[in-house]
Amino acid sequence: MTYRGLLAAIACVLACGAAGSNEPVPDGGGSASISFDQTGVLTLAPKEMATLDLSAAGLSNATLSLAGNYLDAFLDADAVDLTNGHGEVSLRAPSSPTTFSILAAAQQASARLDVSVSATGFATIRVTVDYHGQRPVPSVAASTFIETTCAQLAGKLVDGSPLKVATPSNAIVLDGVPTDGQVAVFVRIAHYATGCFDVASLTPAETRDVNVPVFDLPLDLADSSLETRFTFAPDSPDAQALQNYFGQAVATSVLGASFPSSTGEPSRLLDAMAAASGNATQFATVRSNKGWDATTVSWLSAHTPSMHDRALQWLSEAAPSNVGDLTGHLAGDASKPVFTPSMLGPLDAQSAGVSAPLPFAWTGQADDTLSISGSIAIVPSELACAAADLRAQMDVPTATGVADALATSIDCTGLASALVPQGYAFGQCDASCVAGLCDAAIASAWSAGASALSKTSDALTLSLSVAAPAEVTDTPQVQSYAGTWVGTFGYAAQQIPTKGAAKGAYGSVPN
């Protein structure tokens, strides 16, 4: 069970711990409350019967249950009628010494009564806490386990009985501890620091002082789940080097595979349309017979700039913003989490060529420093094209990206009408069909550009390393971290240093 699951399982027990074991706890709206009339710890002899009174406000009934090592103890009912604001239930103590609790719950209200059973008598343990950690200490909870050793409690996070919660500056007084044998005094701070002290024996009416060393539990990385943001803030020369890489090397590769030059663009467009037609022979025949090459040359010369020049402009203008904040989800086992990227700047990570999911590594240090490392592979041509798509939409708001913007800019519909003024070009392909071929040809070319650097050897690799202080809430699971990261962008010819801020939080991506 995860720590968060454990918290849910014992929420009723903890609900009244801070106020005292039998004080009323109102519901979230403050309209209902319930409490046991018994004050302090109920002390009984084995097999003794006791009648317990409850008081309530705003409740008609409550459910009752036993918690802890209650052995053969039993209640005469598992629910109590509170219609008149009061109710009672009978308890038969178990036949052997032990400690346990009675829980009453209704709606969001609950109450707890600690019970101690002894054949020899009861003692008092006064607990002081020696905390050796660095996490917040809002309060300290202390409880006892009868006929139990600290070794048997190792790794457990369930309170015993009697249970008391107090501020860390005060000694915690546990009354009504049975004197029948071994006692383990268990102490916790929230659910992220614990300590234990073995008491071999107690004598009736004794007050025993114990000092319990308490230590932080290790960061629970196995159950930690964080939404993470890596912000890029490289030094100016490094940022310029990365911008140059996208503005020159990547753009050259993309254009070489999609719109290599303005010269010969009409012919390449018709070739791509023929390939998209699925009937290259008929397309070639009508292309030759109808003089489509000359018509296309004339049409494109009247719709400048060329597709090459437009694509180059959008690629170049997008280059400075190609690398924005990297966000994603980090979760996994104690040492090998999986990082699943979601966004790279304004771009969907998958469409931007970021591989996912990715094996990372992390460790938690004794001082709650969280170390994270990993490498992210990016297809640089896909990233450049995705960024250029956004830039093209600024110039052509109705477009979905570069390909759509180019088809709009050269007016594929108008070109098709010029090529097929009436009737069919071939088969059942009319002007509307030819316009579709023009759209498909441009989309295919741009797709080829995005795939230009898709080989593993062309990958842009981001390697990063983080060391940041982590924060926990009620458990050792990491709730958040904030620090810096350093790393490199590596490609075939160069390693470009980079760095930035690193943040993570449970539930939502931090700003």
C-alpha positions as CSV (number, residue, x, y, z in Angstrom):
1,M,0.0,0.0,0.0
2,T,1.3,3.5,-0.8
3,Y,1.7,6.1,1.9
4,R,-1.2,8.0,0.4
5,G,-3.3,4.9,0.5
6,L,-2.3,4.3,4.1
7,L,-3.4,7.8,5.0
8,A,-6.8,7.2,3.6
9,A,-7.1,3.9,5.5
10,I,-6.4,5.4,8.9
11,A,-8.0,8.8,8.3
12,C,-10.7,8.2,10.9
13,V,-8.1,7.3,13.6
14,L,-6.1,10.4,12.9
15,A,-9.1,12.7,12.7
16,C,-9.3,13.2,16.4
17,G,-5.7,12.6,17.4
18,A,-4.7,16.3,17.4
19,A,-7.4,17.3,19.8
20,G,-7.2,14.4,22.2
21,S,-8.3,10.8,21.9
22,N,-12.0,11.4,22.9
23,E,-12.8,15.0,22.0
24,P,-15.5,15.7,19.4
25,V,-14.4,16.3,15.8
26,P,-16.9,18.3,13.7
27,D,-17.6,17.6,10.1
28,G,-16.3,19.8,7.3
29,G,-19.3,22.1,7.5
30,G,-19.2,22.4,11.3
31,S,-22.9,21.1,11.6
32,A,-22.2,17.7,13.2
33,S,-20.0,16.4,16.0
34,I,-19.6,13.3,18.1
35,S,-17.7,12.5,21.3
36,F,-17.3,9.9,24.0
37,D,-18.3,11.1,27.4
38,Q,-15.4,9.1,28.9
39,T,-12.4,11.3,29.5
40,G,-8.8,10.1,29.1
41,V,-8.0,6.5,28.6
42,L,-10.5,3.9,29.6
43,T,-8.7,1.4,31.8
44,L,-10.2,-2.1,32.4
45,A,-9.4,-5.5,33.8
46,P,-9.6,-8.5,31.5
47,K,-13.2,-9.5,30.7
48,E,-14.6,-6.5,32.5
49,M,-17.8,-5.0,31.1
50,A,-18.1,-1.2,30.6
51,T,-21.0,1.0,29.4
52,L,-19.8,3.9,27.2
53,D,-21.8,7.1,26.7
54,L,-21.6,9.2,23.6
55,S,-22.9,12.7,22.9
56,A,-23.6,14.1,19.5
57,A,-25.0,17.1,17.6
58,G,-26.6,17.1,14.2
59,L,-26.4,13.3,13.9
60,S,-29.1,10.6,14.1
61,N,-26.7,7.6,14.4
62,A,-23.1,6.6,14.2
63,T,-21.2,3.4,13.3
64,L,-18.9,1.8,15.9
65,S,-15.7,-0.3,15.4
66,L,-12.7,-1.5,17.2
67,A,-9.2,-0.8,16.0
68,G,-5.8,-2.1,17.0
69,N,-4.9,-5.3,18.9
70,Y,-8.4,-5.7,20.5
71,L,-8.1,-9.6,20.7
72,D,-11.4,-11.1,21.7
73,A,-13.0,-7.8,22.9
74,F,-16.4,-7.0,21.5
75,L,-19.1,-4.3,21.4
76,D,-22.8,-5.2,21.9
77,A,-23.7,-3.2,18.8
78,D,-22.0,-1.8,15.7
79,A,-24.2,1.3,15.6
80,V,-25.6,3.7,18.1
81,D,-28.8,5.7,18.0
82,L,-28.1,9.4,18.6
83,T,-31.5,10.8,17.8
84,N,-31.7,12.5,21.2
85,G,-28.1,13.7,21.2
86,H,-27.0,10.8,23.3
87,G,-26.4,7.1,23.0
88,E,-24.6,4.2,24.7
89,V,-22.9,1.0,23.9
90,S,-21.5,-1.8,26.0
91,L,-17.9,-3.1,25.7
92,R,-16.5,-6.4,27.0
93,A,-12.8,-6.2,27.5
94,P,-10.6,-9.0,26.1
95,S,-9.4,-11.8,28.2
96,S,-5.7,-10.8,27.9
97,P,-3.9,-7.5,28.5
98,T,-3.7,-5.3,25.5
99,T,-4.5,-1.8,24.2
100,F,-6.8,-0.8,21.4
101,S,-9.3,1.9,20.4
102,I,-13.0,2.3,19.8
103,L,-14.0,4.5,16.8
104,A,-17.3,6.2,16.3
105,A,-18.0,7.8,12.9
106,A,-20.9,9.5,11.1
107,Q,-20.9,11.7,8.1
108,Q,-17.6,13.6,8.4
109,A,-17.6,13.5,12.2
110,S,-15.6,11.0,14.3
111,A,-14.3,10.3,17.7
112,R,-11.8,7.9,19.2
113,L,-11.6,6.4,22.7
114,D,-8.4,4.6,23.8
115,V,-8.8,1.5,25.9
116,S,-6.1,-0.2,28.1
117,V,-6.6,-3.6,29.6
118,S,-4.3,-4.9,32.3
119,A,-4.3,-7.7,35.0
120,T,-1.6,-6.0,37.0
121,G,-2.1,-2.2,36.8
122,F,-1.3,0.8,34.8
123,A,1.6,3.2,34.5
124,T,2.4,6.6,32.9
125,I,5.0,7.1,30.2
126,R,6.3,10.6,29.7
127,V,7.8,10.9,26.2
128,T,10.3,13.5,25.0
129,V,11.4,13.6,21.4
130,D,14.9,13.9,20.1
131,Y,14.4,14.8,16.4
132,H,17.4,14.3,14.1
133,G,15.9,15.5,10.9
134,Q,15.2,18.7,9.0
135,R,11.5,18.5,8.0
136,P,8.8,20.6,9.6
137,V,7.6,19.5,13.0
138,P,4.0,20.8,13.4
139,S,3.2,18.2,16.0
140,V,4.4,14.9,17.4
141,A,2.3,11.7,17.9
142,A,3.2,9.1,20.5
143,S,1.5,5.8,21.2
144,T,2.3,2.4,22.8
145,F,2.2,-1.2,21.7
146,I,1.9,-3.9,24.4
147,E,3.9,-7.1,24.2
148,T,5.6,-5.7,21.1
149,T,9.2,-4.6,20.4
150,C,10.5,-1.8,18.2
151,A,12.0,-4.4,15.9
152,Q,8.5,-5.8,15.3
153,L,7.2,-2.4,14.4
154,A,10.0,-1.6,11.9
155,G,8.6,-0.2,8.7
156,K,5.1,0.2,10.0
157,L,3.2,3.5,10.2
158,V,0.1,2.6,12.2
159,D,-0.5,4.2,15.6
160,G,-0.9,2.2,18.8
161,S,-2.9,3.0,21.9
162,P,-3.0,5.1,24.0
163,L,-2.3,7.8,21.4
164,K,-1.5,11.4,22.2
165,V,-0.5,14.3,19.8
166,A,1.2,17.4,21.1
167,T,3.5,20.2,20.1
168,P,7.2,19.2,19.8
169,S,8.2,21.5,22.7
170,N,6.2,19.6,25.3
171,A,6.6,16.2,26.8
172,I,3.8,13.8,25.7
173,V,2.2,12.1,28.6
174,L,0.7,8.6,27.9
175,D,-1.6,7.5,30.8
176,G,-3.1,4.1,31.3
177,V,-0.2,2.0,29.9
178,P,-0.6,-1.6,31.0
179,T,2.2,-3.0,33.2
180,D,1.9,-6.6,32.1
181,G,5.0,-6.8,30.0
182,Q,7.1,-5.3,27.2
183,V,6.0,-2.0,25.8
184,A,7.2,-0.3,22.5
185,V,6.8,3.5,22.6
186,F,6.3,4.6,19.0
187,V,6.7,8.2,17.9
188,R,6.0,9.8,14.5
189,I,6.1,13.3,13.0
190,A,3.4,13.4,10.4
191,H,4.1,10.2,8.4
192,Y,7.7,11.1,7.3
193,A,9.7,10.7,10.5
194,T,9.6,7.9,13.1
195,G,11.3,6.7,16.2
196,C,10.8,3.9,18.8
197,F,11.9,3.1,22.3
198,D,11.6,-0.3,24.0
199,V,10.5,-0.4,27.7
200,A,11.2,-3.8,29.1
201,S,8.8,-3.6,32.1
202,L,6.7,-1.1,34.1
203,T,5.4,-1.2,37.6
204,P,1.9,-0.1,38.6
205,A,1.5,3.7,39.3
206,E,5.0,4.3,37.9
207,T,5.8,7.4,35.8
208,R,8.6,6.5,33.4
209,D,10.5,9.2,31.4
210,V,11.7,8.0,27.9
211,N,13.6,9.9,25.3
212,V,12.8,8.7,21.8
213,P,15.3,9.5,18.9
214,V,13.3,10.3,15.7
215,F,14.7,10.2,12.2
216,D,13.4,11.1,8.8
217,L,12.2,8.3,6.6
218,P,14.0,8.2,3.2
219,L,12.3,10.0,0.4
220,D,9.7,7.6,-1.1
221,L,10.6,7.8,-4.8
222,A,8.8,4.6,-5.7
223,D,5.4,6.2,-5.0
224,S,6.3,9.7,-6.0
225,S,4.6,11.1,-9.1
226,L,5.5,14.6,-10.3
227,E,4.5,16.9,-13.0
228,T,7.8,18.5,-14.1
229,R,9.0,21.6,-15.9
230,F,12.5,22.2,-17.3
231,T,13.0,25.9,-18.3
232,F,15.8,26.7,-20.7
233,A,18.1,29.6,-19.8
234,P,21.5,29.0,-21.5
235,D,24.2,31.6,-21.6
236,S,23.9,33.9,-24.7
237,P,26.7,32.3,-26.8
238,D,25.1,28.8,-26.2
239,A,21.6,30.1,-27.0
240,Q,22.9,31.6,-30.2
241,A,24.7,28.4,-31.2
242,L,21.5,26.4,-30.8
243,Q,19.6,29.0,-32.7
244,N,22.1,28.9,-35.5
245,Y,21.9,25.1,-35.6
246,F,18.1,25.3,-36.2
247,G,18.3,28.3,-38.4
248,Q,21.0,26.8,-40.7
249,A,21.8,23.1,-40.4
250,V,18.3,21.9,-39.7
251,A,16.6,24.3,-42.0
252,T,18.9,23.3,-44.8
253,S,18.1,19.6,-44.3
254,V,14.4,20.3,-44.1
255,L,14.3,22.4,-47.2
256,G,16.5,19.9,-49.1
257,A,14.0,17.2,-48.5
258,S,10.9,19.3,-49.1
259,F,11.3,22.5,-51.1
260,P,15.0,22.5,-52.1
261,S,14.9,25.7,-54.2
262,S,12.7,28.1,-56.1
263,T,14.2,26.9,-59.4
264,G,12.3,23.9,-60.8
265,E,9.5,24.3,-58.2
266,P,6.6,24.0,-60.7
267,S,8.0,20.8,-62.1
268,R,8.5,19.3,-58.6
269,L,5.0,20.2,-57.6
270,L,3.5,18.5,-60.6
271,D,5.7,15.4,-60.0
272,A,4.4,15.2,-56.5
273,M,0.8,15.7,-57.6
274,A,1.3,12.8,-60.1
275,A,2.6,10.6,-57.3
276,A,-0.4,11.5,-55.1
277,S,-2.8,10.8,-58.0
278,G,-2.3,7.0,-57.9
279,N,-2.4,7.1,-61.7
280,A,0.9,8.5,-62.8
281,T,0.5,7.4,-66.4
282,Q,-2.7,9.2,-67.0
283,F,-1.5,12.2,-65.1
284,A,1.6,12.3,-67.3
285,T,-0.4,12.1,-70.4
286,V,-2.8,15.0,-69.6
287,R,0.2,17.0,-68.2
288,S,1.9,16.8,-71.5
289,N,-1.1,17.2,-73.7
290,K,-2.6,20.1,-71.8
291,G,0.7,22.0,-71.2
292,W,0.4,21.8,-67.4
293,D,4.1,22.6,-66.9
294,A,3.8,26.0,-68.6
295,T,0.5,26.8,-66.8
296,T,2.0,25.9,-63.5
297,V,5.2,28.0,-64.1
298,S,3.0,31.0,-65.0
299,W,0.7,30.5,-62.0
300,L,3.5,30.2,-59.4
301,S,5.4,33.2,-60.9
302,A,2.3,35.2,-60.1
303,H,2.1,33.9,-56.6
304,T,5.4,34.8,-55.1
305,P,7.4,34.3,-52.9
306,S,8.1,30.7,-53.8
307,M,7.2,27.9,-51.6
308,H,10.9,27.4,-50.8
309,D,11.3,31.0,-49.8
310,R,8.1,31.0,-47.6
311,A,9.2,27.8,-45.9
312,L,12.7,29.2,-45.3
313,Q,11.3,32.3,-43.8
314,W,9.0,30.4,-41.4
315,L,11.8,28.0,-40.4
316,S,14.2,30.9,-39.8
317,E,11.7,33.0,-37.8
318,A,10.8,30.0,-35.7
319,A,14.4,29.1,-34.9
320,P,14.8,31.4,-31.8
321,S,11.8,29.8,-30.1
322,N,12.4,26.1,-31.1
323,V,13.4,25.2,-27.5
324,G,10.9,26.3,-24.9
325,D,10.0,24.9,-21.5
326,L,10.0,21.1,-21.5
327,T,7.1,19.7,-19.4
328,G,6.1,16.2,-18.6
329,H,5.3,13.5,-16.1
330,L,8.0,11.8,-13.9
331,A,7.1,8.7,-12.1
332,G,8.4,5.2,-11.5
333,D,10.2,2.9,-9.1
334,A,12.7,3.9,-6.4
335,S,15.6,4.4,-8.9
336,K,14.4,4.2,-12.5
337,P,11.4,6.6,-13.1
338,V,9.9,7.1,-16.5
339,F,9.7,10.6,-17.9
340,T,6.9,11.1,-20.3
341,P,7.2,14.5,-22.1
342,S,4.0,16.4,-22.8
343,M,5.0,19.8,-24.2
344,L,8.1,21.5,-25.5
345,G,7.3,25.2,-25.3
346,P,3.9,25.6,-27.1
347,L,4.4,22.4,-29.0
348,D,3.0,19.0,-28.3
349,A,6.1,17.0,-27.5
350,Q,5.2,14.0,-29.7
351,S,4.6,16.2,-32.8
352,A,7.8,18.1,-32.0
353,G,9.8,14.9,-32.3
354,V,10.5,14.2,-28.6
355,S,10.8,10.5,-27.9
356,A,8.6,9.1,-25.1
357,P,8.5,7.6,-22.7
358,L,12.1,7.9,-21.5
359,P,14.0,6.0,-18.8
360,F,15.4,8.5,-16.2
361,A,17.2,8.0,-12.9
362,W,16.7,9.6,-9.5
363,T,18.0,9.4,-6.0
364,G,17.0,11.0,-2.7
365,Q,19.7,12.1,-0.3
366,A,19.5,12.1,3.5
367,D,19.1,15.9,3.4
368,D,16.1,15.6,1.1
369,T,18.1,16.7,-2.0
370,L,16.5,15.1,-5.1
371,S,18.9,14.2,-7.9
372,I,17.4,13.6,-11.3
373,S,19.3,12.7,-14.6
374,G,18.3,11.6,-18.0
375,S,18.6,12.0,-21.7
376,I,16.0,13.0,-24.2
377,A,16.2,12.3,-27.9
378,I,14.6,14.8,-30.3
379,V,14.2,14.6,-34.1
380,P,15.5,18.1,-34.9
381,S,13.7,18.3,-38.3
382,E,10.4,17.4,-36.7
383,L,10.9,20.1,-34.0
384,A,11.9,22.7,-36.5
385,C,8.9,21.9,-38.7
386,A,6.5,21.9,-35.7
387,A,7.8,25.3,-34.7
388,A,7.5,26.6,-38.3
389,D,3.9,25.4,-38.4
390,L,3.0,27.7,-35.5
391,R,4.9,30.6,-37.2
392,A,3.1,30.0,-40.5
393,Q,-0.3,30.2,-38.7
394,M,0.6,33.7,-37.6
395,D,0.9,34.8,-41.3
396,V,-2.0,32.6,-42.5
397,P,-4.5,32.4,-39.6
398,T,-6.8,30.0,-41.4
399,A,-3.9,27.5,-42.0
400,T,-3.1,24.5,-39.8
401,G,0.6,24.7,-40.5
402,V,3.2,25.3,-43.2
403,A,1.8,22.9,-45.8
404,D,-1.7,24.3,-45.4
405,A,-0.4,27.9,-45.5
406,L,1.6,27.2,-48.7
407,A,-1.4,25.6,-50.4
408,T,-3.4,28.7,-49.4
409,S,-0.6,31.1,-50.5
410,I,-0.1,29.6,-54.0
411,D,-3.9,29.0,-54.2
412,C,-4.1,25.4,-55.1
413,T,-7.8,25.8,-55.9
414,G,-7.0,28.5,-58.4
415,L,-4.2,26.5,-59.9
416,A,-6.5,23.5,-60.3
417,S,-9.1,25.6,-62.1
418,A,-6.4,26.9,-64.4
419,L,-5.2,23.4,-65.2
420,V,-8.8,22.0,-65.5
421,P,-11.1,24.8,-66.6
422,Q,-13.9,22.3,-67.2
423,G,-14.7,18.7,-67.2
424,Y,-12.3,16.1,-66.0
425,A,-8.5,16.0,-66.2
426,F,-8.4,12.2,-66.3
427,G,-10.8,9.5,-65.2
428,Q,-13.2,11.1,-62.7
429,C,-10.6,13.7,-61.5
430,D,-12.0,17.2,-62.0
431,A,-10.7,20.6,-60.9
432,S,-11.6,19.9,-57.3
433,C,-9.8,16.6,-57.4
434,V,-6.7,18.3,-58.9
435,A,-6.8,20.9,-56.1
436,G,-6.8,18.0,-53.6
437,L,-3.7,16.6,-55.4
438,C,-2.0,20.0,-55.0
439,D,-2.7,20.0,-51.3
440,A,-1.5,16.4,-50.9
441,A,1.7,17.1,-52.8
442,I,2.6,20.0,-50.6
443,A,1.7,18.1,-47.4
444,S,3.9,15.2,-48.6
445,A,6.8,17.4,-49.3
446,W,6.6,19.1,-45.9
447,S,6.3,15.7,-44.2
448,A,9.4,14.6,-46.0
449,G,11.1,17.7,-44.6
450,A,10.1,16.8,-41.1
451,S,11.6,13.3,-41.5
452,A,14.8,14.6,-43.0
453,L,16.8,14.1,-39.8
454,S,14.9,11.1,-38.4
455,K,17.9,8.7,-38.4
456,T,19.2,7.8,-35.0
457,S,22.6,9.4,-36.0
458,D,20.9,12.7,-36.6
459,A,19.1,12.9,-33.3
460,L,19.5,15.9,-31.1
461,T,20.2,14.6,-27.6
462,L,19.4,16.6,-24.5
463,S,21.2,15.3,-21.5
464,L,20.3,16.9,-18.2
465,S,21.1,16.6,-14.5
466,V,19.2,18.1,-11.6
467,A,20.0,18.5,-7.9
468,A,17.2,20.3,-6.0
469,P,15.8,20.4,-2.5
470,A,12.6,18.4,-2.2
471,E,9.6,19.0,0.0
472,V,7.2,16.5,1.5
473,T,3.8,17.0,3.1
474,D,2.5,14.3,5.4
475,T,4.5,11.4,3.9
476,P,8.0,10.9,2.5
477,Q,6.6,11.0,-1.0
478,V,8.1,14.0,-2.9
479,Q,5.4,16.7,-3.0
480,S,7.5,19.2,-4.9
481,Y,11.1,20.3,-5.8
482,A,12.6,23.4,-7.2
483,G,16.2,24.0,-8.3
484,T,18.4,24.2,-11.3
485,W,19.5,21.8,-14.0
486,V,22.6,21.7,-16.3
487,G,23.1,19.7,-19.4
488,T,24.0,19.7,-23.1
489,F,22.3,19.6,-26.4
490,G,24.4,17.3,-28.6
491,Y,24.2,16.7,-32.3
492,A,26.7,15.3,-34.8
493,A,29.1,18.3,-34.9
494,Q,28.7,19.9,-31.6
495,Q,27.8,19.7,-27.9
496,I,26.0,22.9,-26.8
497,P,25.9,23.6,-23.0
498,T,22.6,24.6,-21.6
499,K,20.9,25.1,-18.2
500,G,17.8,26.4,-16.6
501,A,15.3,26.0,-13.8
502,A,13.9,22.7,-12.8
503,K,10.6,22.4,-10.9
504,G,8.2,19.5,-10.1
505,A,5.0,19.1,-8.1
506,Y,2.4,16.5,-7.4
507,G,-0.8,17.0,-9.3
508,S,-0.1,19.9,-11.6
509,V,2.8,21.4,-13.6
510,P,4.4,24.2,-11.6
511,N,4.8,27.6,-13.3
